[in-house]
């Protein structure tokens, strides 16, 4: 298992530009409508960790840059530190990944791929009285590409119009105009989780009232004797999640617009998320017109009048 690396199969997909390649139909969605892969404990990876962290704590294979270039669009971050140092940890272990390194990776990726949106999910922040210093360090490089929190209810088209060049969401419970509300992450509540427990957890979540805002479905395994589990694309819970977030549920409350996964490459979740988002974007581009009226009925024709769809603000065509 040590330093065990997986790569995407010979790919016809450029995983650095998944949103870009969906095209303009993506602009009809709001950020909360996107179905995104989130890297669980993204700051603790096997490449950076030594023994025993690589066995017991590492949930990803390699760096932040590797994750983003591989299709991850949300980073699950657990940050610890003090006045001079901010580091990412998992259960007391670390992989020598610091806020400065995360900042550089996100800055470069979002600059090189302006059509992609990246969510920084600060799930845990333990920096004592130095949260303001940590945020200042984060914003030093990426401030101009951050989407303000008051844009949470805008479509991507509206965001790109009002905040050109902005493609980063900071989800952090901190009182600042650039900090969105914390992502709601689900969890089984148990330290050990097999595929069956994850499936039961998803079933349970589907029966509960929905939280508002961005939220992420837990889909990670852990074993007492082997640490974080690698799931492949045949795990039973993938279909359970993706069958319920498709285009038919567009604009309905989503049971998790992110899915929180470890060792993401071999799961196939990146492709599944992309397909689900593409389906939603296509559905959004075909939104139903509002206030459709029959204004005249003739012997051979019918005259109709309608308004623009409430969600998109424009109408390019209408099928009857």
C-alpha positions as CSV (number, residue, x, y, z in Angstrom):
1,X,0.0,0.0,0.0
2,X,2.9,2.4,0.7
3,X,3.2,4.9,-2.1
4,X,0.6,3.0,-4.1
5,X,-0.4,5.3,-6.9
6,X,-3.2,5.0,-9.4
7,X,-3.6,7.0,-12.6
8,X,-6.7,7.6,-14.7
9,X,-6.8,5.1,-17.6
10,X,-5.6,6.4,-20.9
11,X,-8.0,9.3,-21.0
12,X,-9.9,11.0,-23.7
13,X,-11.1,13.5,-21.1
14,X,-9.1,16.5,-20.0
15,X,-9.8,16.4,-16.2
16,X,-8.5,19.9,-15.8
17,X,-11.4,21.4,-17.8
18,X,-14.4,19.3,-17.0
19,X,-16.7,22.3,-16.4
20,X,-15.3,24.2,-19.3
21,X,-16.0,21.4,-21.7
22,X,-19.7,21.2,-20.6
23,X,-20.1,24.5,-22.3
24,X,-22.4,27.5,-21.9
25,X,-25.3,25.3,-20.6
26,X,-23.4,25.2,-17.3
27,X,-24.1,28.9,-16.8
28,X,-27.8,28.2,-16.2
29,X,-26.9,26.4,-12.9
30,X,-26.2,27.8,-9.5
31,X,-23.1,26.5,-7.7
32,X,-25.3,24.5,-5.4
33,X,-26.8,22.7,-8.4
34,X,-23.4,21.3,-9.5
35,X,-22.6,17.7,-8.6
36,X,-18.9,17.8,-7.6
37,X,-16.3,15.3,-6.4
38,X,-14.8,16.3,-3.1
39,X,-11.4,15.0,-1.9
40,X,-11.8,13.7,1.7
41,X,-9.0,15.0,4.0
42,X,-7.3,16.4,0.9
43,X,-4.4,17.8,2.9
44,X,-3.1,14.3,4.0
45,X,-1.9,12.3,1.1
46,X,0.4,9.2,0.8
47,X,3.0,10.9,-1.3
48,X,3.7,13.5,1.4
49,X,3.2,11.4,4.4
50,X,5.7,9.0,6.0
51,X,5.1,6.0,8.2
52,X,2.7,5.7,10.0
53,X,0.6,8.5,8.5
54,X,0.6,7.0,5.0
55,X,-1.1,3.9,6.3
56,X,-3.4,5.2,9.0
57,X,-4.4,8.7,7.9
58,X,-3.7,9.4,4.3
59,X,-6.9,9.6,2.3
60,X,-5.5,10.8,-1.1
61,X,-2.6,9.7,-3.3
62,X,-0.8,12.9,-4.0
63,X,-0.7,16.8,-3.8
64,X,-3.5,19.4,-4.1
65,X,-2.4,20.0,-7.7
66,X,-2.7,16.3,-8.5
67,X,-6.2,16.3,-7.1
68,X,-7.4,19.4,-9.0
69,X,-5.8,18.2,-12.3
70,X,-7.5,14.8,-11.8
71,X,-11.0,16.3,-11.6
72,X,-11.5,17.1,-7.9
73,X,-13.4,20.4,-7.5
74,X,-13.8,20.6,-3.7
75,X,-11.0,20.2,-1.2
76,X,-12.0,18.9,2.3
77,X,-9.5,20.8,4.5
78,X,-8.8,20.3,8.2
79,X,-6.4,23.1,9.2
80,X,-4.4,23.3,12.4
81,X,-1.8,25.9,13.5
82,X,-0.8,29.0,15.3
83,X,0.6,32.4,14.5
84,X,3.4,31.2,12.2
85,X,2.3,27.9,10.8
86,X,-0.9,26.5,9.3
87,X,-0.9,22.8,8.4
88,X,-3.5,20.2,7.4
89,X,-4.0,17.1,9.6
90,X,-6.1,14.0,10.0
91,X,-6.4,12.4,13.4
92,X,-3.1,14.0,14.6
93,X,-1.2,12.9,11.5
94,X,0.1,15.1,8.7
95,X,1.7,14.9,5.3
96,X,3.7,18.2,5.3
97,X,1.0,20.0,3.4
98,X,0.6,23.6,4.5
99,X,-1.8,26.4,3.8
100,X,0.8,28.2,1.7
101,X,1.2,25.1,-0.6
102,X,-2.6,24.7,-1.0
103,X,-2.9,28.4,-1.8
104,X,-0.2,28.1,-4.6
105,X,-1.9,25.0,-6.1
106,X,-5.3,26.5,-6.1
107,X,-4.1,29.9,-7.4
108,X,-2.2,28.2,-10.4
109,X,-5.0,25.9,-11.2
110,X,-7.8,28.5,-11.2
111,X,-5.6,30.9,-13.2
112,X,-4.8,28.3,-15.8
113,X,-8.4,27.0,-15.9
114,X,-10.7,30.0,-15.6
115,X,-13.8,28.0,-16.6
116,X,-13.5,25.7,-13.5
117,X,-15.0,26.4,-10.1
118,X,-13.1,25.2,-7.0
119,X,-14.6,25.0,-3.5
120,X,-12.2,25.2,-0.5
121,X,-14.2,23.5,2.2
122,X,-12.6,24.4,5.6
123,X,-14.3,21.6,7.5
124,X,-12.1,22.0,10.6
125,X,-10.1,25.1,11.6
126,X,-8.0,25.0,14.8
127,X,-5.7,27.9,14.7
128,X,-6.6,29.5,18.0
129,X,-6.8,33.3,17.9
130,X,-5.0,33.5,14.6
131,X,-8.0,32.8,12.2
132,X,-7.7,36.3,10.8
133,X,-4.0,35.8,10.0
134,X,-4.8,32.4,8.4
135,X,-7.5,34.0,6.2
136,X,-5.1,36.9,5.3
137,X,-2.6,34.3,4.2
138,X,-5.2,32.5,2.1
139,X,-6.5,35.7,0.4
140,X,-3.0,37.1,-0.3
141,X,-2.9,35.1,-3.5
142,X,-6.5,34.3,-4.5
143,X,-8.6,37.3,-3.3
144,X,-9.3,38.5,-6.8
145,X,-10.6,35.1,-7.9
146,X,-12.9,34.6,-4.9
147,X,-16.7,34.6,-5.4
148,X,-18.4,36.7,-2.6
149,X,-20.7,35.0,-0.2
150,X,-23.6,37.1,-1.4
151,X,-23.4,35.5,-4.8
152,X,-24.7,32.1,-3.4
153,X,-28.0,32.4,-5.1
154,X,-26.8,33.6,-8.5
155,X,-26.5,31.5,-11.5
156,X,-23.0,30.8,-12.8
157,X,-23.7,33.1,-15.8
158,X,-24.7,35.9,-13.4
159,X,-21.5,35.3,-11.3
160,X,-19.3,35.5,-14.4
161,X,-21.0,38.7,-15.5
162,X,-20.9,40.5,-12.1
163,X,-17.5,39.1,-10.9
164,X,-15.4,38.4,-14.0
165,X,-12.5,36.1,-13.3
166,X,-13.9,34.8,-10.0
167,X,-14.0,31.0,-9.7
168,X,-13.1,30.1,-6.1
169,X,-15.5,29.6,-3.2
170,X,-14.1,29.8,0.3
171,X,-16.5,27.8,2.6
172,X,-15.5,28.8,6.1
173,X,-17.4,29.9,9.2
174,X,-15.7,33.2,9.4
175,X,-17.2,36.7,9.3
176,X,-15.9,37.9,6.0
177,X,-17.6,38.9,2.7
178,X,-15.6,36.3,0.8
179,X,-16.5,33.4,3.2
180,X,-19.5,31.3,2.4
181,X,-21.3,29.3,5.0
182,X,-19.6,26.1,6.1
183,X,-20.3,23.1,3.9
184,X,-22.6,20.6,5.7
185,X,-20.8,17.3,5.6
186,X,-22.7,14.1,6.5
187,X,-21.0,11.3,8.4
188,X,-22.1,7.9,9.7
189,X,-20.9,8.7,13.2
190,X,-18.9,5.5,13.3
191,X,-15.1,5.2,13.1
192,X,-15.2,2.1,10.9
193,X,-17.2,2.2,7.7
194,X,-17.6,-0.5,5.0
195,X,-19.6,-0.2,1.8
196,X,-22.7,-1.5,3.5
197,X,-22.6,1.1,6.2
198,X,-22.1,3.8,3.7
199,X,-25.1,2.7,1.7
200,X,-27.2,2.6,4.8
201,X,-26.0,6.1,5.7
202,X,-27.1,7.4,2.3
203,X,-30.5,5.8,2.8
204,X,-30.8,7.5,6.2
205,X,-29.8,10.9,4.8
206,X,-32.4,10.6,2.0
207,X,-35.1,10.3,4.7
208,X,-34.1,13.3,6.7
209,X,-35.0,17.0,6.3
210,X,-32.5,18.8,4.0
211,X,-30.1,21.4,5.2
212,X,-29.7,24.5,3.1
213,X,-26.6,25.7,1.2
214,X,-23.7,23.6,0.0
215,X,-23.4,20.1,1.4
216,X,-21.4,16.9,0.9
217,X,-22.4,13.3,1.2
218,X,-20.0,11.0,3.0
219,X,-18.7,8.1,1.0
220,X,-15.4,7.0,2.6
221,X,-14.4,3.8,4.2
222,X,-12.1,3.1,7.2
223,X,-10.9,-0.2,8.5
224,X,-9.4,-0.7,12.0
225,X,-6.6,-2.9,10.6
226,X,-5.8,-1.2,7.3
227,X,-6.9,2.5,7.6
228,X,-8.7,4.4,4.9
229,X,-10.3,2.1,2.3
230,X,-9.8,2.3,-1.5
231,X,-13.2,1.7,-3.2
232,X,-13.4,1.0,-6.9
233,X,-16.2,1.9,-9.3
234,X,-18.2,-1.2,-8.5
235,X,-18.9,-0.3,-4.8
236,X,-22.6,-0.6,-4.1
237,X,-23.2,2.9,-2.9
238,X,-22.2,4.8,-6.0
239,X,-25.4,4.1,-7.9
240,X,-27.4,4.8,-4.8
241,X,-26.1,8.4,-4.8
242,X,-25.9,9.2,-8.5
243,X,-29.3,7.7,-9.3
244,X,-30.9,10.4,-7.0
245,X,-29.0,13.5,-8.2
246,X,-29.7,13.4,-11.9
247,X,-31.3,15.9,-14.2
248,X,-34.8,14.9,-13.2
249,X,-34.1,16.5,-9.8
250,X,-32.9,19.7,-11.3
251,X,-33.9,22.7,-9.1
252,X,-35.3,20.4,-6.5
253,X,-33.5,20.2,-3.1
254,X,-30.4,18.1,-3.7
255,X,-29.4,15.3,-1.4
256,X,-25.7,16.4,-1.5
257,X,-24.3,18.4,-4.3
258,X,-20.8,17.1,-3.4
259,X,-19.7,13.5,-2.7
260,X,-16.8,13.2,-0.2
261,X,-14.4,10.5,-1.4
262,X,-11.0,9.1,-0.6
263,X,-8.5,7.9,-3.3
264,X,-10.7,9.3,-5.9
265,X,-9.1,8.1,-9.2
266,X,-10.2,4.5,-9.1
267,X,-13.7,5.2,-7.8
268,X,-14.9,6.6,-11.2
269,X,-16.7,9.3,-9.2
270,X,-15.2,12.2,-11.2
271,X,-16.7,10.9,-14.4
272,X,-20.0,10.2,-12.7
273,X,-20.1,13.7,-11.2
274,X,-19.3,15.2,-14.6
275,X,-22.1,13.3,-16.3
276,X,-24.6,14.2,-13.6
277,X,-23.7,17.9,-13.9
278,X,-23.8,17.8,-17.7
279,X,-27.3,16.3,-17.5
280,X,-28.4,19.0,-15.0
281,X,-27.0,21.7,-17.2
282,X,-28.8,20.4,-20.2
283,X,-32.0,20.3,-18.3
284,X,-31.5,23.8,-17.0
285,X,-31.0,25.1,-20.5
286,X,-34.4,23.7,-21.4
287,X,-36.2,25.3,-18.5
288,X,-40.0,25.7,-18.9
289,X,-41.2,29.2,-19.8
290,X,-43.2,31.1,-17.2
291,X,-46.8,32.4,-17.6
292,X,-47.7,30.5,-20.7
293,X,-51.0,31.6,-22.0
294,X,-53.3,30.9,-25.0
295,X,-54.3,34.3,-26.2
296,X,-56.2,33.3,-29.4
297,X,-57.6,30.1,-30.8
298,X,-58.2,30.2,-34.6
299,X,-59.6,27.7,-37.0
300,X,-56.2,26.4,-37.8
301,X,-53.8,27.9,-35.3
302,X,-53.3,28.9,-31.7
303,X,-51.5,32.0,-30.5
304,X,-49.4,31.7,-27.4
305,X,-47.6,34.2,-25.1
306,X,-45.1,33.4,-22.5
307,X,-42.4,34.9,-20.2
308,X,-38.8,34.0,-19.6
309,X,-37.9,31.1,-17.3
310,X,-37.5,32.3,-13.7
311,X,-34.2,30.5,-13.2
312,X,-32.3,31.5,-16.3
313,X,-33.7,34.9,-17.3
314,X,-33.9,34.1,-21.0
315,X,-35.6,31.9,-23.5
316,X,-34.0,30.6,-26.6
317,X,-36.6,28.2,-27.8
318,X,-39.7,26.4,-26.7
319,X,-41.1,22.9,-27.5
320,X,-44.7,22.0,-27.2
